[in-house]
Every structure is written in C-alpha cells, then in structure tokens.
Amino acid sequence: MNKHVVFRDLGLQDYKDCWDYQEKLFRDIIDIKIKNRREENNLETPNHFLFVEHPHVYTMGKSGDIAHLLLNATQLSEKKASYYKINRGGDITYHGPGQVVGYPILDLENFFTDIHKYLRLLEEMIILTLAEYGLKAERSKGETGVWLDVGKPFARKICALGVRASRWVTMHGFALNVNANLGYFDHIVPCGIKGKAVTSLNVELGLKEVPVAEVKEKLITHFTNLFEAEILMSSQK
C-alpha cells in the first residue's frame, strides 16, 4: 500500500480547468488499477491532494434540483459567476474567493476500503481544524458537511462536502468557508437544505480575515494524522 500523498496548492484556478485536472489524475489511477488486474501487475497507485480557490461558481451534484439555483443565466453573468452540473454526490453548492477547497484524489485501497469512513475522516479533519480556533463544529444527522450549533435555532453550515468514488478512487471533496463572501449563498438553497444558515470562519471569530495559509497547514496536519499518510509537497501547479 502506498500512503504517500502528493500535495499541490493550485492557487486561484477556473473551476472547469481544475475539474479537468482532477479527472485526469482520477483516470490515471483507475487505469493503473485496471492494468494491474488485467496483467497481474503490482504497480503502486499514486494519491493526490489538491488545494484550490475558485472564482465565483455554483456546482450541482448528481442528485441536485435545478430549482435550488435561484439565478437565471443573465443574473449569473451579472454576478460574474459560472454554473456547472458535475458528477459528485449531493446538491448545489457555491465556491469562491475566501474558501479553502480541497480535492483528495486517493486510491482508498492504499488506506481502507470504506467510503463512509472516508467521509467521516474528512469531516473530522474539518472539525479538528475548527477546534483549534475555539469552535465546536459537528456533524448534523441527515445533512451533509460540517456545522456549528447543531440542533439549535441558529445552526449554520461552515463546510460543504461532496465526493465521487469509482473502483475505490475518490475525487471532489470539501469547501471550507474561511473568508467567504456569504452573500453568494443567498442565490441558492445550499446543498438543497432549506431554512439553514451558512457561515464563515472569519465571521465566527469576528475578524476581517483569517490567514488562509494557516488554515491550510492545520488541515494538512489533521489529514496526515487521520489517514496515517505521508505528505509529499509539490511545487508543480
């Protein structure tokens, strides 16, 4: 099993360009696995973890309802936002400046073959990171992502989660609101969940801005520990 994970911070990148890049890495891993089984090889499969920040974009998962996007094409253009129907699970979400978006592209056969465990560990990575800022983040039964004040009238979501997996290879991931413009969430029903608020780390801490690099370091540390992985930093974008 290969527990090395190549990490790349892509900076600000167009959503479609990054999606295409994810698909390439995802397909490359699957191709190795197919070849291994066909030819009885034992080639190691790589693992990747991407951080990225996207220009304003709304993405709809496979089970999403277009009615949860509250803007038409003209209004999207006015907001300088794009829209994509994509192949992850879940409903609609927003990505934009001020978020840390993470895409682990892992061969889970290098770690464990349990999708539910994978999702819970991603959530735990977020929960542990937020705990370092004094916030008690939790899971909300029957609702995706990571939340604050679960079960209370002002429950609010701080991190969205949506993944795809095939042959135990993952893609897509999470979007943690760090310094996000929350106004963009007003134009959707986030993740198809009505009547619930969305928040951002800087809002919760009463700060104008939280250092994004600091948040990323904490996420990587908790990911490494939870997955018992070894991170290999790459300067390649």
C-alpha atoms as one frame of an Amber mdcrd trajectory, in Angstrom:
protein
   0.000   0.000   0.000   1.226   3.455  -0.933   0.371   6.022   1.745   2.362
   8.831   0.162   0.084  11.696  -0.891   1.357  14.317  -3.327   0.029  17.699
  -2.245  -0.352  20.655  -4.613  -1.709  24.124  -3.888  -3.108  25.314  -7.210
  -3.913  28.831  -6.040  -6.757  30.583  -7.883  -7.955  28.411 -10.759 -11.012
  28.257 -13.002 -13.428  25.544 -11.867 -13.622  23.721 -15.200  -9.842  23.678
 -15.633  -9.443  22.203 -12.151 -12.246  19.688 -12.741 -10.473  18.513 -15.914
  -7.227  18.179 -13.964  -8.955  16.158 -11.260 -10.481  13.890 -13.895  -7.049
  13.253 -15.411  -5.490  12.296 -12.063  -8.551  10.189 -11.212  -8.476   8.364
 -14.552  -4.711   7.793 -14.372  -5.118   5.975 -11.044  -8.001   3.874 -12.330
  -6.045   2.969 -15.466  -3.175   1.656 -13.322  -5.605  -0.426 -11.274  -7.248
  -1.899 -14.369  -3.865  -2.726 -15.874  -2.693  -4.303 -12.615  -5.679  -6.633
 -12.539  -5.579  -7.470 -16.214  -1.849  -8.161 -16.342  -1.447  -9.279 -12.734
   0.962  -6.441 -12.045   1.598  -4.874  -8.675   2.281  -1.275  -9.647   1.737
   1.287  -6.914  -1.124   3.720  -7.402  -0.444   7.380  -6.559  -2.506   9.592
  -4.265  -3.061  13.325  -4.647  -4.452  16.146  -2.534  -5.213  19.483  -4.193
  -5.965  22.817  -2.561  -7.534  25.453  -4.784  -9.530  28.660  -4.731 -12.124
  29.184  -7.458 -13.652  32.302  -8.991 -17.381  32.523  -8.185 -19.059  29.297
  -9.304 -22.113  27.204  -8.462 -21.894  23.437  -8.884 -24.763  20.964  -8.900
 -24.279  17.341  -7.874 -25.896  14.313  -9.478 -28.875  14.297  -7.132 -29.389
  18.063  -7.261 -32.511  20.012  -8.166 -32.069  22.934 -10.582 -34.782  24.765
  -8.638 -32.192  25.202  -5.885 -30.310  27.635  -8.140 -32.170  30.920  -7.730
 -30.450  32.788 -10.581 -31.059  32.668 -14.321 -28.266  32.865 -16.905 -28.418
  36.677 -17.097 -28.241  37.028 -13.330 -25.315  34.601 -13.149 -23.460  36.773
 -15.632 -24.235  39.891 -13.620 -22.808  38.206 -10.541 -19.728  37.162 -12.547
 -20.485  33.578 -11.567 -20.499  30.364 -13.588 -22.538  27.183 -13.167 -21.712
  23.508 -13.762 -23.623  20.271 -13.417 -20.992  17.837 -12.154 -20.511  14.187
 -11.250 -20.143  14.309  -7.464 -22.839  13.380  -4.978 -25.064  15.948  -3.335
 -26.984  19.012  -4.426 -25.906  22.582  -5.201 -23.096  24.490  -3.543 -21.039
  27.622  -4.079 -17.281  28.027  -4.451 -15.496  31.341  -4.496 -12.694  33.514
  -3.171 -12.133  33.139   0.543 -12.765  29.401   0.597 -10.281  26.597   1.060
 -11.408  23.958  -1.436  -9.775  20.557  -1.052  -9.801  17.703  -3.546  -8.288
  14.443  -2.253  -7.803  12.072  -5.187  -6.923   8.902  -3.346  -6.855   5.211
  -4.045  -8.633   4.104  -0.885  -7.176   0.623  -1.333  -3.975   2.269  -0.111
  -5.744   3.214   3.134  -9.053   1.394   3.783 -11.986   0.334   1.645 -14.826
   2.141   3.357 -16.472   5.193   1.754 -18.390   6.077   4.899 -15.166   6.064
   6.920 -13.570   8.252   4.256 -16.347  10.841   4.525 -16.272  10.784   8.326
 -12.497  11.339   8.335 -12.821  14.318   6.003 -15.419  15.758   8.356 -13.167
  15.032  11.330 -10.304  16.872   9.628 -12.513  19.970   9.409 -13.849  19.560
  12.959 -10.346  19.274  14.440  -9.130  22.272  12.432 -12.004  24.456  13.629
 -11.434  23.299  17.208  -8.015  24.956  17.032  -9.883  28.246  16.603 -12.099
  27.554  19.610 -15.142  26.482  17.597 -17.190  23.385  18.340 -18.063  22.023
  14.922 -20.200  18.936  14.470 -21.918  16.627  12.035 -25.660  17.076  11.568
 -27.624  13.857  11.181 -29.056  13.514   7.676 -27.343  16.695   6.449 -24.027
  16.868   4.656 -20.993  18.864   5.689 -19.797  20.355   8.950 -21.983  22.585
  11.114 -21.993  24.865  14.138 -24.700  24.903  16.836 -26.283  21.687  15.614
 -29.809  21.204  16.971 -30.198  24.874  17.852 -32.322  27.530  16.088 -29.231
  29.177  14.592 -27.478  26.094  13.258 -25.212  27.090  10.406 -23.033  25.304
   7.906 -19.359  26.177   7.589 -18.097  23.412   5.287 -19.727  21.627   2.337
 -18.765  18.084   1.383 -19.377  16.135  -1.806 -17.362  13.328  -3.372 -17.282
  10.850  -6.206 -15.730   7.384  -5.974 -15.159   4.613  -8.501 -13.043   1.469
  -8.031 -12.188   2.932  -4.602 -10.672   6.058  -6.202 -12.013   9.390  -4.935
 -12.355  12.887  -6.346 -14.088  16.179  -5.480 -14.056  16.880  -1.750 -14.808
  19.789   0.565 -15.174  23.574   0.627 -14.409  25.296   3.927 -15.579  28.889
   4.280 -12.653  30.833   5.715 -13.124  34.411   4.454 -16.040  33.730   2.099
 -18.492  36.283   0.699 -21.626  34.772   2.214 -23.894  36.869   0.015 -23.358
  34.401  -2.825 -25.112  31.707  -0.796 -28.294  33.799  -0.878 -28.756  32.805
  -4.535 -29.035  29.056  -3.879 -30.621  26.594  -1.468 -27.248  25.342  -0.182
 -26.981  21.576  -0.581 -30.765  21.539  -1.006 -31.276  22.212   2.718 -33.899
  24.908   3.277 -34.056  27.248   6.237 -30.461  26.796   7.423 -27.779  29.471
   7.503 -24.235  29.415   6.155 -21.258  30.951   7.932 -17.533  31.552   7.531
 -14.595  31.203   9.907 -13.787  34.924   9.905 -17.407  35.762  10.776 -17.426
  33.313  13.679 -14.178  34.747  15.026 -15.234  38.373  14.493 -12.268  39.015
  12.232 -11.996  40.774   8.890  -9.764  37.983   7.611  -8.252  34.721   8.830
  -4.821  33.760   7.393  -5.660  31.129   4.779  -2.159  29.634   4.764  -2.507
  28.943   8.483  -5.820  27.134   7.960  -4.312  25.037   5.170  -1.412  23.966
   7.386  -3.821  22.799  10.072  -5.919  20.876   7.546  -2.862  19.101   6.157
  -1.672  18.180   9.657  -5.004  16.636  10.614  -5.364  14.888   7.251  -1.903
  13.360   7.670  -2.714  12.081  11.151  -6.197  10.781  10.400  -5.196   8.950
   7.224  -1.779   7.916   8.560  -0.383   9.393   5.370   2.920  10.938   4.378
   2.569  14.222   2.522   4.912  14.951  -0.363   4.825  18.664  -1.171   4.909
  19.577  -4.860   5.594  22.999  -6.330   4.028  21.926  -9.625   0.709  23.578
 -10.486
